[in-house]
Amino acid sequence: MQIQNKRIVVTGAASGIGRALVVQLSQHNCEVLAVDRNPEVLTTVLGSLDNPRAKIHPQICDVAEPENLDQLFSAIDNLLGGVDIFIANAGYAYYEQLLEEDWEHCEQIFKVNVYSPIYTAIKMKRLYGNQPYKVVITASAIGKLGLPGYALYAASKSAIDRFAEAYRFEMDDPRKLAIVYPIATRTNFFRQASDHKAPTPWPSQTPEQVAVAIVKGIEQDKKSIYPSIIYKLFLLLGKIIPGLYRLEQWIEMQRFKKWIVEKKEIS
């Protein structure tokens, strides 16, 4: 699906990959609804765009609640007259040692990372049926290989991976649902994921690299978008070389143990 002249929604637009996407899309002849729950940061982002070709609308919305998503779709109709490409990018990140059960904590990450994009994908299918459209969901490389410290985060991203695999069988064109698998992205993600800065897994990439890959993936009608060639090669080699995945997990386990010690020392 081409970007030109399309109506596009981006959630989580005020930071990280979402911000990079808005910047990238601003250079195309299209119309963008930039969605975030933080009005101040979103205003700053849109105000800093350099000679945008796109027409960009700010929209404040917390996508963690279904009624807010329904209101967002009403705003989409009012501002854009519909949507061609919905990029469900908003997400929560946690790097943590799970020491005690906490239902609300689990629910918070699953509401944003799982329920919201699934709700959006199903709603898009109901609203647009056999019409041309595309839903793009930002998952994570961790959704395919769980790493220490990311138990909840990996679970949420893995849920999206399995949902897409199964739900595409219900779609008239499975290419209408694309999943993005970024590796560690150099944003505030790892600073915000914990009260003590989380270690950044190797390899890593910039949000701009991810945004470029997403736009190219949309234009090439891909179902799976891998912004990192290294990670894609790692997945292939892991099927051939026994123990490669376990080696990566062991390395990250040592870093996780070190992080736990450092956090205790600071406390």
C-alpha positions in Angstrom: 0.0 0.0 0.0 1.4 3.4 -1.0 1.8 6.1 1.6 1.0 8.9 -0.8 -2.5 10.4 -0.4 -3.3 8.0 2.4 -5.0 8.8 5.7 -2.8 7.5 8.5 -3.1 7.1 12.3 -0.1 6.7 14.5 -0.5 6.0 18.2 2.3 6.7 20.7 3.3 9.6 18.4 5.1 11.8 21.0 8.2 9.7 21.6 10.4 6.9 20.4 9.4 5.0 17.3 6.1 6.9 17.1 7.8 10.2 17.0 10.2 9.0 14.3 7.3 7.7 12.3 5.5 11.1 12.4 8.7 12.8 11.2 9.1 10.2 8.4 5.5 10.5 7.3 5.6 14.3 7.4 7.7 14.2 4.3 5.0 12.4 2.3 1.9 13.8 0.7 -0.5 12.3 3.1 -2.7 13.1 6.1 -1.7 12.0 9.6 -3.5 11.8 12.9 -0.8 11.8 15.5 -2.1 10.3 18.7 -0.7 10.4 22.2 -1.8 10.8 25.8 0.7 13.5 26.5 -0.5 16.8 25.0 2.5 18.9 25.9 5.1 16.6 24.4 2.9 15.9 21.3 2.6 19.7 20.7 6.4 20.1 21.0 6.9 17.2 18.5 4.5 18.6 15.9 5.9 22.1 16.3 9.4 20.9 15.6 8.6 19.3 12.2 10.7 20.8 9.4 8.7 21.9 6.4 6.1 19.0 6.5 4.5 18.0 3.3 1.8 16.0 5.2 -1.2 17.5 6.9 -0.9 16.5 10.5 -3.5 16.6 13.2 -2.8 16.1 16.9 -5.2 13.9 18.9 -5.0 13.3 22.7 -6.1 9.8 23.6 -5.1 7.1 26.2 -5.6 3.9 24.2 -5.7 1.7 27.3 -9.5 2.0 27.5 -12.0 0.7 24.9 -14.2 3.8 25.2 -11.3 6.0 24.4 -10.5 3.9 21.3 -14.1 4.2 20.2 -13.9 8.0 20.6 -10.6 8.0 18.7 -12.4 6.3 15.7 -15.1 9.0 15.9 -12.4 11.6 15.8 -10.8 9.8 12.8 -14.1 10.0 10.9 -14.5 13.7 11.8 -10.9 14.8 11.0 -9.9 12.4 8.2 -13.1 11.0 6.9 -11.8 7.5 7.6 -8.4 5.7 7.8 -6.3 3.8 5.3 -3.4 2.8 7.5 -3.6 2.5 11.3 -0.2 2.1 13.0 -0.8 0.8 16.6 2.5 1.8 18.0 1.7 2.8 21.6 3.2 0.5 24.2 4.4 0.1 27.8 7.8 -1.3 28.7 9.0 -2.9 31.9 12.4 -4.3 32.9 11.9 -5.8 36.3 12.3 -8.7 38.7 8.9 -10.1 39.5 9.0 -10.6 43.2 5.3 -10.6 44.0 1.9 -10.9 42.3 0.4 -7.6 41.1 -2.8 -7.9 39.0 -3.0 -4.2 38.2 0.6 -4.1 37.1 0.0 -7.0 34.7 -3.3 -5.5 33.5 -1.7 -2.1 32.7 0.8 -3.5 30.3 -1.6 -5.9 28.6 -4.2 -3.2 28.2 -1.9 -1.1 26.1 0.3 -3.7 24.5 -2.2 -6.4 23.8 -5.9 -5.5 24.2 -5.7 -2.1 22.5 -4.0 -3.2 19.2 -6.2 -6.4 19.0 -9.3 -4.3 19.6 -8.1 -1.9 16.9 -7.4 -4.7 14.4 -10.8 -6.3 14.8 -12.6 -2.9 14.7 -10.8 -2.0 11.4 -11.8 -5.3 9.9 -15.5 -4.7 10.9 -15.5 -1.1 9.7 -13.7 -1.6 6.4 -14.3 -5.2 5.5 -13.1 -5.9 2.0 -11.9 -2.3 1.4 -8.2 -1.7 1.1 -6.7 -0.9 4.5 -3.7 -1.8 6.6 -3.2 -2.3 10.4 0.4 -2.2 11.6 1.2 -3.2 15.1 4.6 -2.6 16.8 5.5 -5.8 18.6 9.1 -6.6 19.5 12.0 -9.0 18.8 11.5 -10.1 22.4 8.1 -11.5 21.4 9.9 -14.3 19.6 12.7 -14.8 22.2 12.0 -14.1 25.9 14.8 -12.4 27.8 15.4 -12.1 31.5 13.9 -9.0 33.0 11.2 -8.8 30.3 8.8 -11.5 31.4 5.7 -9.3 31.2 6.8 -7.3 28.3 7.8 -10.4 26.3 4.5 -12.1 27.2 2.6 -9.1 25.8 4.5 -9.0 22.6 4.4 -12.7 22.1 0.6 -12.5 22.5 0.5 -10.1 19.5 2.7 -12.4 17.5 0.4 -15.4 18.0 -2.8 -13.3 17.6 -1.6 -12.1 14.1 -0.6 -15.6 13.0 -4.1 -16.9 13.9 -6.3 -13.9 13.0 -4.9 -13.6 9.4 -6.8 -16.8 8.6 -10.0 -14.8 9.2 -9.0 -12.0 6.9 -9.7 -11.8 3.2 -6.2 -10.5 2.7 -3.7 -11.4 5.4 -1.4 -8.6 4.3 -3.8 -6.2 5.8 -2.2 -7.0 9.2 1.5 -6.3 9.6 3.6 -6.9 12.7 6.8 -5.0 13.4 9.6 -6.7 15.3 12.1 -4.0 16.4 15.2 -5.0 18.3 16.4 -2.9 21.2 15.7 0.7 20.0 17.9 3.6 21.3 15.2 5.7 22.8 14.2 6.5 26.4 12.6 3.1 26.5 15.3 1.5 28.6 15.4 4.5 31.0 11.6 4.5 31.4 11.3 0.7 31.6 12.6 0.7 35.2 13.3 3.0 38.1 17.0 2.0 37.6 18.2 2.2 34.0 17.8 -1.1 32.2 20.7 -2.5 30.2 20.3 -2.2 26.4 20.5 -5.6 24.7 22.8 -6.0 21.7 22.3 -5.3 18.9 20.4 -2.0 18.9 19.1 0.5 16.4 17.7 4.0 16.2 14.0 4.8 16.1 14.6 6.5 12.8 15.8 3.1 11.3 12.7 1.4 12.6 10.4 4.2 11.2 12.1 3.9 7.7 11.6 0.1 7.8 8.0 0.4 8.8 7.2 2.8 5.9 9.0 0.6 3.4 7.2 -2.5 4.8 3.9 -0.8 4.3 4.7 0.2 0.8 5.9 -3.4 0.0 2.8 -4.9 1.6 4.7 -7.0 4.1 3.1 -9.0 6.8 6.2 -9.1 9.0 8.6 -6.2 9.2 12.1 -6.8 10.6 13.9 -3.5 10.9 17.2 -5.3 11.8 18.8 -7.6 9.2 21.1 -8.9 12.0 18.0 -10.0 14.0 16.4 -11.7 11.0 19.6 -13.6 10.4 19.8 -14.5 14.1 16.3 -16.1 13.9 17.3 -18.1 10.8 20.6 -19.3 12.4 18.8 -20.2 15.6 16.8 -22.8 13.7 20.0 -24.3 12.5 22.4 -23.9 15.4 21.2 -25.6 18.6 21.8 -23.5 21.7 22.1 -20.1 19.9 18.9 -18.8 21.5 20.0 -20.2 24.9 23.4 -18.4 24.6 21.7 -15.1 24.1 19.4 -15.7 27.0 22.4 -16.7 29.2 24.3 -13.5 28.3 21.2 -11.4 29.1 20.8 -13.3 32.4 24.3 -12.2 33.5 23.4 -8.6 32.8 20.1 -9.0 34.6 21.8 -10.3 37.7 24.3 -7.4 37.6 21.3 -5.0 37.3 19.6 -6.5 40.3 22.8 -6.1 42.4 23.3 -2.5 41.2 19.6 -1.7 42.0 19.9 -3.0 45.5 23.1 -1.0 46.1 21.4 2.2 45.0 18.4 1.4 47.2 
